[in-house]
Amino acid sequence: MAATNITNLRQYALNSEEQIRKRYQDLLMQKYGMGNFDVNKAYTEQTGQALSGWTDIDEKRAAIEYERYLNDIQQAQKLSQIGNQLYQQSVGTQASLQQNQELVQKYLGNQLRATGMANSGVADLQQQGVQQQTQRAVQGVKQQTENEANYYLNAYNQAMQEGDWNYANRIAPIAKEAKEAFITGIEERIGDKALTLEDYQKAREVFVRNYNPSPQELQEFDNFYINEINKIQEEKFLESFDIKPNSNRYTIATIDPDRGATGINPTNTDPFEMFSTKNKVTDPNFIRENQEKMRMIKANPQAFEGKIVKFKKGVPTRETVLTFVIHNGELIEIKDKNKESEEFNIK
């Protein structure tokens, strides 16, 4: 470790104390949220209401972190006191040496004047010798103070490392518990087909606070579970509209509102006649309305995700209504007889 002068030791202690207090503040913010705690009060004296996402696992970890805070802040304050003491001693000793130099130079000056040698080269040499002796003494004081400062700094860093080691050992079981609780809870909700993205995000926050996973590990969890959430949501969506594997599906991007759905490989009936008078089997008014609706859908399919749209074919006396739900860039035919979405009430 590089040598540390006494001024740096004092500043080092102050910086350390500030960082330790910041950790305590972060802990309180995790539990209570912004502005709902007093960082100058002990953990057990806080009167704020814990956030809804705060769990028993969080509380176990917080108790250990607070004990660590108390130990670390005590060590930093002790180092600060030592730094101040060494500084005062160093300043006092240097001032005393300077005073002694002035007294000696004054004595030599009087003695040399009494002998008539005040302006001689001997006088200059003697004065320089006194100054050099004082400078060496001051430098010795500085070096001794620096050595002591490094001693206490090394002791402080060693104590902090021991604190880190002790904390890591005490927190490890809690981190393990947090990971197991996270996986178990998520898997249970997947099994019940009840897992939502909001549920996952809440469980994930608790997991991250108490386990501190690596970015790679967290990304693996996200990829896997969000994929499972999408599967659950897709199954629920299909079930809600009673969509079967053989339901007619049309890819929106390939539908031409002026020609129809040719080329998109529908499983059954081709809705070409809904958009064109080529076969003269659909009323022109129906076709115009169908085309306007289709143009709106193609312009921004995402805006109509999950919406229902109805197309008419035939003639007013023998009209047929085809009902579709818009999902994942497709028109999926459904038997749902709900009212058409307001976005498609085109007169």
N, C-alpha and C positions, 0 to 999 in steps of 0.2 A: 504494500500500500504506500502511495506517495506521502511524503511528509506533509503535515497539516499544521499551519500556524494557529495561534490561539484565536485570532479573529475568525478564521474559517471554522474552528471548532464550535464557537458560539453560534455562528450562522447555521452550521450543520445541525446542531441540536434544535434550533428554532424551526428549520425546514422539516426535520423529522417529526417534530411535535405537530406541525401543521398537517402533514400527510396522515399521521395517525388519527387526528381529529376528523379529517376528511373521510376516512374509512368508517368511523363511527357515525358520521352524518349520513353517509350512503346507506348504512344499515338501517338507521331510523327512517330514512326516506322510503326504503323498500317496504317497511312495515306500515308506516302511517301516511305516506304521501307528502307532497310538498306543503310546507307550512303548518303541518299538524303535529309538530314535535318541538322540543327545546333541547338543542344540542348541548347546552350547559348543565342539563340535569342527567342524573343517573338513569340507566335503562329501566330500572324498576320504579322510577318516579315519573315516568312519562304518563300523561293522562289522555292522549289522543286515542281515537278509535282505529283499530287495525283495519287495513284494507280487506275487502271481501276475499281476495285471492290468497291471503295469508293462511298458512296451514300449520299443523302441529310439527311437521318436519322443519318448516321455516323457523319455528320457535326454538327447537332444539339447537339448530345451527346458530341462531342469534345469541343464545345463552353462551355458547363457546366463543363466539366472536367478541362478545362484550368482555368476557374474562381476558381474552387476549388484548383487547383495547386497554383495559385497566393496567395490565402488566407493561405493555409497550409505552403508554403515556408516562408511567412512573419512571421507566428507564430513560426516556427522552428528557423529562424534567430534571432528573438527577444529573444527566450529562450537561444540561444547560447551567445548572448550579456550579458544577465543577469548572465549566468553561469560564463563567463569570469570576470565580475565585482565582483561577490561574491568571486571568487577565488583570485583575486588581493587583495581584502579587507582582506580576511582571512590570506593570506600569510603576508601582511603588519602588521596586528595586532599581529600575532604570533612573527614576527621578533622584533616588538617593545617591547613585553613582555620579550623576551629573552634578549634584550639589558638592560632593566630595572633590570632584575635579575642580570646581570653581574655587573651593577653599584652598586646595593645594596650590593652584595657580596663583592665587592671591598671596599666599605665604611665600612662594618662591619669588614672586615679583618684589615683595617688600625686602626679602633677604638680598636679592641681587641689586636692588637700588641702594641698599646700605653699603654694599661693597663696591659700588660704582660700575657694576657689570650689566646694568639693566638693558643696555642697547647693544650688547655684544652677541656674537654668534652662539656663545655658550648658553645664553638666556633663551634664544630661539630653540636650541636643541632640547633644553630641559622642558620648555613649554610643549613642544611637539611630543616628547616622551610621555608627558602626563596625559595628553589627549589620546595617544595611541593605547596607553594602558586602559583608559576609560572605555575606549571603543571596543577593545578586546573583552573587557569585563561585561559590557552591554551585550556584545555578541554572544558571550557565554551564557548570559541570562536568557537571551532569546532562544538559544539552542536547547538549554535545559527545559524551558517552558514548552518548546515544540516537542521534545521527547516525551514529556509528561502528557501533553495533549494527545499525541499518537497512542500512548499507552491506554488512556481512557477511551479513546475512539475505538481502538481494537477491542477493548473489553465490551464496549457498548454493542458493536457489530456482532460479536460472538454471542452476547445475550439475546440479541434480536434473532439470530440464526437458530438458537436453541428454542426460542419462542415459536418460530416458524415450524420447526420440526415437531414440537409438541402439538401445535395446532393441527398440522397435517395428520398426525396420528389420531387425534381426537375427532377430527371431522370426517375421516375416511368411512366409518360405519354409517354416518348420516348420509354421506354421498351415495353409498351403496343402497341404503334404504330408499333414497329419493329416486334412484334409477329404477329399482324394482317396483316401486309404487307407480311410477310413470308408465312403465310398460304394462303392468298388470291392469291398471285402470283403463288404459287405452284399448288393450286387447279385449277386455270385458265388454266395452261399448261397441267394439267392432262385431263381436259375437252376437250382440243384441241388435245389430244394425242401427245403433242409436248415436254413433259418433258423428259429430259435426265439426266443421272447421273451427268454430268458436270454442267448443269443448277442448279441441286439440291445442289451440293457442293458450288457453288457461293452464292446462296441464303442463304444457311445454315451458311456460314461464317459471312454474314451481321447480321443474326439473333443472332448468338452466341455473336458477339461483342457488340450488343446493348441490348440484353435481358438477357444474362447470365443464361441460363436454367440450371436446375439441371442435373446431369448425367442420372438420371432415365428418366426425361422428354425428354431429347435429344435422348436417346435410343429409346423411344417410337415413336418419330417422324421419326427417321432413319428406324426403322423396318417397319412402315406403308408406308412411301413414297418410300423407295427403293423397296418394294414389288410392289407398283403401277408402278414404272419405269420398273420393270421386266415384268409386265403384258403388258405394252405398247410396249416394245421391242419385246416381244413374238408375239403379234398381228401383228406388222409391219413385222416381219420376215415371219410369215405364209402367210400374204397377198402378200409379195414380190414374193413368189414362188407359189402363188395360191394353197396353201395346204388346202385341205378340211378335215373335220372330218373323212371321210372314206378313206383318202389316206393311201396307204400301209406303215406301219411302222415296222421296225425290230430293236430289241434291240441289239446293237453291242456286248455287253458282252456275249450274248448267242449264237452268230454265231460262228460256227466252220468252219474255212476256208477249212478244209479237208473233211467236210461232208455236210455243208450247214446250213440252218436256221431252221432246225426242232426243235420243242419245244419252239419257241418264239411267237407262236400264231399270225402269220401275218393275217391281215384282209381279204386278198384275195389270190393272187398267192404266193405259196411257192417258193423261189428262190433256192431250193435245187439243181436243175440241173445246176446252175451257178458254183457250186464248186465241183461237183462230176461226175464221169463217170458211176455211178451206173446204171442209166437208158439209157446210151449211146445215149443221145439226144443232147449233146453239144460237140462242137469241143474241143479236148484236149488242143489245143493252147489257146483257149478262157478260158478254166478252169484254166490253169496255170497262166495266167495273172490276172484272177479274184482272185485267191488264194493269189498271191503276194500282190495285192492291199489290200485285206482284212486283211492280216497279218500286213501290215503297219498301217492300221486304228486301229486295235485292240491294237497295241503296245502303241499308244498314241492318243486316240480319241480327247482329248482337243486340240491337235496341229492342227487338221483339222476341228475345229468347223467352220461351215458355208461354207465349201468347197463342191464342186460338184464332184461326182465320177460316172463313167459309167461302167456297167458290160455288157458283151456280152453273149448271149446264142444262141443255135442253131448251125448252120454250116455256113461257109462263103457264101454259095449260098443262104441261108435263115436265116441270122442272125437277132437277135432281140437285140436292145440296151435298157437297163433299166437305167434310170437316177435317181440318189439319191442325196439329200443334207444331210450332216452330221450335226446333231443338237441335243444337250442335250443327247448324248450317244445313238442316234438312227440313222438308215438309213431311211430317209423318201423319198418315191418315188415321183418324180415331173415330170412335162411335160416340164420343162425348157430344151432348146436345146443348152445352152451355151457350150463353149468349156470346156473340162475336165481340172481340175486344174493341173498345172505342176507337182505337187507332185505325180500324178498318171499316168503320161505319161510313162508307163513301156512298153518297147519293148519286 
